[in-house]
Amino acid sequence: MIGITVEKAHGEYDPGTSKFFGAPTMPEEWLADGTLNDEDFFFCQLKISEFKSFDKDGLLPQKGFIYIFLSFNDGKFTPNIRYCNSEPDTLIDDFNAGFDFLGDTDTEYSIDFFETNSFEDGTRLLSEDNGKTVLLQYDPLDDNMPSFLADTEKIAYITVDKEDLKKLDFSKAEFYIK
């Protein structure tokens, strides 16, 4: 299991690292080719090389980025998860403009990873829940976390079937809060 700590990004930092919210650094063609919907907001980008050494089950490739976008319709979130096997080339400022009703989705929070065996509440990657692989568990009450979902006092989960994850197929990924 991979634990996550976050810190509000300050001053000079590399926008092509792992982060929650703010401005994604992604392939520019995604803006025009239908990869993203108008309803999608940027939730996080995960640079695999930053945590690959903790991926003990070998679920992910050695490099690349996983991007998680969420859309909010009819009171629920739907994930749009994408993989890019190369360094992203474009920083998209104001990507989350218009999503203020979800909290501060404009401020960037940099992510650090660490190995953990803890099954307690918290923000982490690659755990298990009810037979599914939890790609990301987001606990808004962790220290320094963005305010997103803090009013629910519940944890958000993005799950995917383990075999689909190995193939980087996120088409059946699910988002739920409990």
N, C-alpha and C positions, 0 to 999 in steps of 0.2 A: 504494500500500500504506500501511497505517496502523499505526504502531508503538504499543505500549502500555507504559507504566511504571506501577507500582503502589506504593502506600505504605499501611501499616497506618493506618486511620482513627484520628485522635486527637481527643479533646475535642469541641468543637462543629463539626459539619460538616453539610452538606445531605444527608439520606438519600435525596433524590430525584435523585441524580446517578449516574453510572456507577460500578459497584462489583462486586467479586467477593465472594461469600459474605455472611454476616451476615443481616440482616433485609431482605427485599425491600420496596420501596414499589411497590405494584401495585393494580390494580382489586380492590376487596373482593369483588365478585361471583365472581371466579375461584375463591374458596374453596368456593363452594356450587354452581356451575353445571357442574361436570365438566371444567373447563379443566385442572385439575391433578389428579394421582393421589396417593394416599396414599404411594406409593413415590418421588415426586419430591422432590428436594432442590434448593434454590436455588443455582445456580452463578454467574450474573451478570445484571446489568441494564445495558444500554447505552443511554444517552441520545443519540439520533442527532444532535441539534443540537451536541453537544460535539465531534463529529468529521466532520460533514457536509462541511465545507470541504475535507477530504482525500479525499473520495469522488469521484475524478476521472472515473470511468465512470458516475456518476449512478445507481448501483444502488439507492439507498435514498431514501425521501422526505425532505423537509426537517426534519421533526420527528417526535416520537414516541419510543417505547422498544421495544427488543428485549430480551426476557427469555429466558434459557436456564436451563431446569430439566433435571436429569438424574435418571434412575432407574437403580438398580444391581440387576440380577437375573441370576442364573446366571453371575456373574463378568464381566458386561459392562455397559457404560453405554448407555442409550438416551436421545436428546435429546427434550425436549418444548419447542419454541421457540414463543414467542408475541410478537405485536406489539400495542402499544397506541398509538393515535394521539393520546392526550390525556395530560395530566399525571396521574400515578397519585395515588390519594387515600388509600391506607391502608398504613401501615407494619406489617408482620407480624412481631412479635418471636417469637423461638424457632421460626422456620419450620423450621430445620435440626435441631431437637432429635431425638435418636435416630440421627443419622448420624455420631457420633464415630468410628466405625470407619474413616471416610474421611479422617480428619485433622481439623484445626481448621476446620470449616465454619461456626462461629459468629462468628468475628472478621471484621469488615468491612475490605476493602482498597479504597481509592479508586483510580480509574483516571484517568490522564492520557494524552492521545493526541498523536501527532506524525506528520508525514509522513516516510516513509522509502522508499528504493528497495532496501534491503538484503534479500537473499534468504537470509541466514544464519538459524540457529536463533534463536528469540525468540518473544515473545508479540506478536501482531498481528491485524489485521482485513483482510478483503477482499484476499486474495492468491489465487494459483492453485496447484492441485496435481492433476496427472493429469486435466486437462480440467474439473475441478470448481472452483467458487468456494469458497475457504476463508473462511467467515464469521468464524471465530475459530480462531486457532492459539494454544495455551496451552503455554508452556514453563515447567515448574515450577522449573527451575534458573536462571531469570532473577533478577536482584537483587530482593530484597524480596517475592518471590512467596509466596503461601500454600503450606503444605506439601503440599497436595493433589497426588497422583501423583508426589511427589518421589522416592519409593523406586523408581519405574520407570526413572528417568533417561531417559525418552522424552518425546516431544512429543505432545500431544493435538490432534486436528483435528476441527472441526465443519464439514462441507461441505454445500453445497446447489447445485443446478443454477442457473446464472446467470439463466435466464428465470424460474424459480420464485422466486428472490430478488427480482427486480424486481416480482413480483406479491405479495411477502410471503407466499408459500406455503412453509411449512417442513415440510410433511407428509412429504416424502421426505428430510429432512436426515439425515445420518449422523454418527456419532461413532466415531473410531478412534484408536488410539495406535500410533505407529511411531518 
